[in-house]
Amino acid sequence: MSKHRVVIIGGGFGGLNAAKSLKGADVDVTLIDRRNFHLFQPLLYQVATGALSPAEIAFPLRVIFRRQKNTTVLLGEVTDLDVNARNLILNNGEAVPYDTLIVAAGATDNYFNRPDWLPFAPGLKSIENATEIRRRILLAFETAERELDPVKRKAWMTFVIIGGGATGVEMSGAISEIANDTLHRDFRRIHTKDSEVLLIEGGARLLATYPEDLSASAEEQLKKLKVHTKPHSMVTAIDADGVEIKVGESVERIHSKIVIWAAGVKASPLGKLIAERTGAETDKMGRVVVEPDCTVKGHPEILVIGDLANFSHDGGKPLPGVAQTGIQMGKYAARLIKHRLQNQPYKPFHYWDKGNMATIGRAAAVAEVGKLHVSGLLAWAMWLTIHLMYLVGFQNRIVVLLQWFYSYATFNRGARLITGNKDQLTPVD
Amino acid sequence: MSKHRVVIIGGGFGGLNAAKSLKGADVDVTLIDRRNFHLFQPLLYQVATGALSPAEIAFPLRVIFRRQKNTTVLLGEVTDLDVNARNLILNNGEAVPYDTLIVAAGATDNYFNRPDWLPFAPGLKSIENATEIRRRILLAFETAERELDPVKRKAWMTFVIIGGGATGVEMSGAISEIANDTLHRDFRRIHTKDSEVLLIEGGARLLATYPEDLSASAEEQLKKLKVHTKPHSMVTAIDADGVEIKVGESVERIHSKIVIWAAGVKASPLGKLIAERTGAETDKMGRVVVEPDCTVKGHPEILVIGDLANFSHDGGKPLPGVAQTGIQMGKYAARLIKHRLQNQPYKPFHYWDKGNMATIGRAAAVAEVGKLHVSGLLAWAMWLTIHLMYLVGFQNRIVVLLQWFYSYATFNRGARLITGNKDQLTPVD
């Protein structure tokens, strides 16, 4: 009799941890991803701001599973799902049969039905986007240096970040440090310290999911970095020359050549496919509503985990879209499968909230661990330690540590390259 | 009275060394490049083969000249030259006046009037091309893993490198090591060791500019790496399915999905512009024929150096297109300018041949230093040392050393990423 076949879609935090936790289990695992690497998304903003190189936060899936004999990695894209025959269909027409399917396809940027804004305001969801954002930021200063018209020059030195969540806070802090610390002696005609960094937030405060005191602390720390925070600001238009925002009843136009989108995410389009094929419900972000054991209603053989899942059995509101959710659900999925193989029941999934942290800049961060709220240097040290710990690959850890040490000592950034020739950004999803 | 204005086109080995050697001189230096970094081209093949990240072999020009007060860096592209008004025209219409002009715009791939071959056989002249080649090599193995038709699978595992110079030798050795040492335990369906690496050379031997015994040694060392060398082979066609070569009177078709061009270079298009504006002669590779002091005939205020120059006053044949030519000419150009400012005559340029070296693989290389011919481990150790020495940036040296050490110890490669979505390669020149 052939072994129980577990097929996992996605090599992010959820899929990776599910596959790793099935090491040694009496199953055949197939991990399918469109990319050949696991990407450590929490540090992607450091690629976008020239602090790290792409390869330093990415690790080949095949290397991770080289010695895990029961696991096969396939580079491929899922185009359909046959729930009756229990087959996944890939873009080359190949059918991949499964006994248990784990869908961990993650999330993508949400432009809230304004896909036309994408070329003017790229988000931070892929390596390609990160190097494109890096290109735009660095090219902006270069163009300003050559621009003689002061109005146009100002637009090249005005950076707008849309969305005051963790990504927006991290990006705006980092861009301000580039302007004030990294580049300030490198130009002859412009003063990079004259740059303006604006962080646009629709709600009343930054980091809305954090406690209020940490939101206030983040705003204070950003202010020290000269980031201008604009709360209660709804974006009403984005084009090649800037952003239009509505604050209360007044409409304001910001002239800017560099706009970055960090306003929210939605589920991968695979969520819709799963829902169509299984009759599962999706929420307004396109996430699949799952049962207490992360399975799809009526399909115990299909699990949806991580950012793609709406899991609301732990306190009523969906779990946050953070790495920990994916990691814990991935490990849970593996344990559930192992119990089933032994015909043993298994307890429902329970999320253990280990806390939240966002970095703002040099020695600046906020962290919430249980009832403990930490700001500044200590939070930053915690952030550095935890991110190094979770980064996959011993070599990556050493190199990233070295790059951070170097950046800290010199204010420089190791990957200040303008590469690529793209004029238009195309969606990666 | 305003200072003597030196304008330098190109931040490669020639332009960089000219500008650096003018440090402290009583001149205003403007260094113009299309890119914001100096690229260490000799290690570009290591980016193309996943051993290094782009940022590790590139260094921002602005950082290099941060403390050199007499030097301004401009990101820009030269579109015209007004020799009477002594103005360079940039792509934004800006005119940059000069008293002395140093043109160090380098070389690009030469497809010998077959630009239609470019999309099927990218060359190794830019970071974009290198990451595209990396993408094609890694994607080939991934596609082979999913391909069931044995004939098609074989084409995905057949790598053709055209041109048996240093770049071709380095690329073919590195690709063979990827197949045999790096990936051989990573796939489940294919045996990456079954890959075929073919090095196509039009002439009788590899490394034609090296002594015959070193050519023979290189061929021997490549053979140990299972690279199949095909001398006397003229390429007659390249398309999406492979290469057609003519060996003597017989025509052979090689089915291959990955073809890399290393068959030769030609001068940057700026050579033609210089010739048209000054009446200078160019050779058949588009290089500007220069006087014994690297100036253009009739225009002592214009110097052409590095790969863009045909300098034939040192033994009759043009100097080789290697880093040393650019470095030495750059330093010479600076000294010539300093002498002129003192109204002192200066001796003609003389090339000091420090030797040649090409690496083949792990502990495999050839080197010619004066009358000394070295092969194998010793040549490889020399190659490593010299390349680390010449790499710009302390941090880059440390990181590259670390990556090499890691690769040597583990056979792995730190930058095994498939990135980019390009289906077509566009020329960078």
Contacts between the chains, C-beta under 8 A, distances in Angstrom:
chain1	res1	chain2	res2	distance
A	35	B	418	6.6
A	36	B	138	6.4
A	36	B	142	6.3
A	36	B	416	7.1
A	36	B	417	7.1
A	36	B	418	4.7
A	37	B	416	7.3
A	37	B	417	5.6
A	37	B	418	7.6
A	53	B	53	3.9
A	53	B	54	7.0
A	53	B	55	4.6
A	53	B	56	7.1
A	53	B	415	7.7
A	54	B	53	7.0
A	54	B	415	7.9
A	54	B	417	6.0
A	54	B	419	6.6
A	55	B	53	4.6
A	55	B	414	5.8
A	55	B	415	3.7
A	55	B	416	7.6
A	55	B	417	5.6
A	56	B	53	7.1
A	58	B	417	5.5
A	60	B	186	7.7
A	60	B	416	4.6
A	60	B	417	7.8
A	62	B	183	7.5
A	62	B	186	3.8
A	62	B	187	7.2
A	63	B	186	6.8
A	63	B	412	6.6
A	63	B	416	7.5
A	66	B	185	5.3
A	66	B	186	5.6
A	67	B	185	7.9
A	72	B	188	4.7
A	73	B	186	7.9
A	74	B	145	7.3
A	74	B	146	6.6
A	75	B	139	7.8
A	75	B	142	4.1
A	75	B	145	7.5
A	75	B	146	7.3
A	75	B	418	7.6
A	76	B	146	6.6
A	90	B	146	8.0
A	92	B	146	6.4
A	94	B	146	6.7
A	127	B	417	7.1
A	127	B	419	5.3
A	128	B	419	6.2
A	128	B	420	6.6
A	128	B	421	6.9
A	138	B	36	6.4
A	139	B	75	7.8
A	142	B	36	6.4
A	142	B	75	4.1
A	145	B	74	7.3
A	145	B	75	7.5
A	146	B	74	6.6
A	146	B	75	7.3
A	146	B	76	6.6
A	146	B	90	8.0
A	146	B	92	6.4
A	146	B	94	6.7
A	183	B	62	7.5
A	185	B	66	5.3
A	185	B	67	7.9
A	186	B	60	7.7
A	186	B	62	3.8
A	186	B	63	6.8
A	186	B	66	5.6
A	186	B	73	7.9
A	187	B	62	7.2
A	188	B	72	4.7
A	395	B	402	7.9
A	395	B	403	7.7
A	395	B	406	5.1
A	395	B	412	7.9
A	395	B	414	5.9
A	396	B	414	8.0
A	398	B	402	6.8
A	399	B	399	6.2
A	399	B	402	6.6
A	399	B	403	7.6
A	399	B	414	7.6
A	402	B	395	7.9
A	402	B	398	6.7
A	402	B	399	6.5
A	402	B	402	7.3
A	403	B	395	7.7
A	403	B	399	7.6
A	406	B	395	5.1
A	412	B	63	6.6
A	412	B	395	7.9
A	414	B	55	5.8
A	414	B	395	5.9
A	414	B	396	7.9
A	414	B	399	7.6
A	415	B	53	7.7
A	415	B	54	7.9
A	415	B	55	3.7
A	416	B	36	7.1
A	416	B	37	7.3
A	416	B	55	7.6
A	416	B	60	4.6
A	416	B	63	7.5
A	417	B	36	7.1
A	417	B	37	5.6
A	417	B	54	6.0
A	417	B	55	5.6
A	417	B	58	5.5
A	417	B	60	7.7
A	417	B	127	7.1
A	418	B	35	6.7
A	418	B	36	4.7
A	418	B	37	7.6
A	418	B	75	7.6
A	419	B	54	6.6
A	419	B	127	5.3
A	419	B	128	6.2
A	420	B	128	6.6
A	421	B	128	6.9
A	421	B	426	7.1
A	421	B	428	7.7
A	426	B	421	7.2
A	428	B	421	7.8
